[in-house]
Amino acid sequence: MKLQLIDVLILVAYLITMVVIGFWMRKRARLSKESYLMAGKSLPWYMLGLSDASDMFDISGTMWMVTLCFIYGLKSIWIPWLWPVFNQVFMMMFLSKWLRRSNANTGAEWLQTRFGTSGAGVSASQLVVIAFALISCLGFLAYGFVGLGKFMEIFIPWENVKAYIPFHVADKYIPHIYGIVFTLFAMFYSVLGGMHSIVLGDVIKYAIMTVGCIAIGFIAWHHLNGHALPVPDGWANPFFGWRLHLNWSDIIADANKKIEADGFGLFDIFFMMMLLKGVFASLAGPAPNYDMQKVLSTRSPKDASKMTGFVSIILLPIRYTMVVGLTVLALLYYQTLPLKGPDGVVDFERILPATINSFLPVGIMGIVLTGLLGAFMGTFSGTVNAAQAYIVNDIYLKYIHPTAKNKRIISMNYLVGVIVVAVGVFFGFLTNNVNDILQWIVGGLYGGYVAANCLKWYWWRFNANGFFWGMAVGIIAALLMPYVTTGLPLYWWPTLFVLSLAGCFIGTYLAPPTDVVILKNFYKSVRPWGFWKPIHQLVIADDPSFKANKNFWLDMFNVSIGIIGQLCFTLFPMYLILKMQTPFWINLSIILIIILILKKTWWNRLED
């Protein structure tokens, strides 16, 4: 199926709308640095939550999830714990409000709340956060860029456009050319209108995606009537044993090769590693990317908690309606799908675009294509905005031109945005596939982030020097690890964590503790739980009425049932479209019970 005129018109109308939004929001964004980077911290929590969810609904991640669902079935719900997706639950229950209480504009600026503005390692700790933020931002830009190119190549065949390209393009770089074209649109509206443009664009995109996802779910549900899916035993069961025991040999032999290449065969070991890494990564708080920027852009700590709670509720059911819908269609009509790349090898990452191109009717295809393109643009623009914040706020204004006027600051944001996009595209050209970047970011790079960022919340003695050495050792080890070992990056994580933890402790005890005044102010304003007893005693000596945060066990209870709820929201559309009635009603009952519990144990207790 080729794109019809109505599909093209829907796509073009969306692109024009994004350009208009950029111009429309330009004046509002230019009012101040905070207005440009954080929309003046004036947007309601549900708008920012919708924007954050929309940014997470990216093409590359959705292509990956469809591939996982096709190969692993309902067991695929666990694999996104690689991120980990349940970090949103930790943030919802306590970390978002702790983070927002700083009133900072970036993660690097937040460190001043914890370590002060001077002293051993303070400047170095801020610089290492900036380095981590920029490396991860560039990684995500390359990740989205590669996914977009693969996606668009299906719908706009290279044979139809190569005559208009004045130079030869090697087959392996064809997706990159598509990526460059649509990247320019994302760069334009986000750089011009800042956070105002990004949030409004995300809301429009999410509305389009909702219509498209529901349409895909209905089409798949209808096609499944009277048919049984050609899948191995255990595919429709979300639970697992020591091994996956998914044998595709007599159905789609290439699927077994994919499982072997992914390294997920010993699923128990893989799961335990994901869980261990995921808990520590979640306790560390959000990484310095668009997710953190949305939290810092909320009006209040209470709104920050509401925003992150809203994300899972609106993201997972809609996204997985598309994921399972496309999976069903791909399984039913696998033999008709063009999944082989230019090298003749089956590329399961092509399932999403190939299925959309083959089964969606005119109009619906335009809506879905536009929504997924918007998904890329939203994620891309949010990541660019985060990179701009760190470079302009934490490097340019701090070390190069502290007295810069507003006009110069905005101009610098424009310049930095263009440069960041160019560098991200360059790294995209060096990457073979989506999974390679994803595994390195979540398994390797984040392994170097976790130790230092856990200790900063929960241990009073931890100082800026320890933070710097923990982060530095972790990041350097993550960058070097691909050259000294092989295998799934997740399995490097314990080594990276131990190395980073050693850097944290050695660095901490090589320097004096953080100034007591800074620690007291942090403890009183952020109110974390953890190993803060010496500081707590100093605080109550000054203010006997001060009450310590004793919500550790309540927060852990809420996190536990919140994670179960998140899994249930993921399974909800899967059971519905697969017509698994008994599991569907059990799952829905669990969701309702969890909502009632969290209404009492979380929502009613929210505070600034």
ABEGO torsion letter per residue (X at the ends): XBBBAAAAAAAAAAAAAAAAAAAAAAAAAAABAAAAAAGGGABBAAAAAAAAAAAABBAAAAAAAAAAAAAAEAAAAAAAAAOBAAAAAAAAAAAAAAAAAAGBABAAAAAAAAAEABEBGAAAAAAAAAAAAAAAAAAAAAAAAAAAAAAAAAABBAAAAAAABABBBBAAAAAAAAAAAAAAAAAAAAAAAEAAAAAAAAAAAAAAAAAAAAAAAAAAAAAABGBBBBBBBGAABABBBABAGBBAAAABAAAAAAAAAAGAABAAAAAAAAAAAAAAAAAAEBBBBAAAAAAAABABAAAAAAAAAAAAAAAAAAAAAAAAAAAAAAAAAAAABBABBAAGBBBAAAAAAAAAAAABBBGAAAAAAAAAAAAAAAAAAAAAAAAAAAAAAAAAAAAABAABBAAAAAAAAAAAAAAAAAAAAAAAAABABAAAAAAAAAAAAAAAAAAAAAAAAABAABBAAAAAAAAAAAAAAAAAAAAABBEBAAAAAAAAAAAAAAAAAAAAAABBBBBAAAAAAAAAAAGBBEBAAAAAAAAAAABAABBBBAAAAAAAAAAAAAAAAAAAAAAAAAAAAAGBAAAAAAAAAAAAAAAAAAAAAAAAABBX
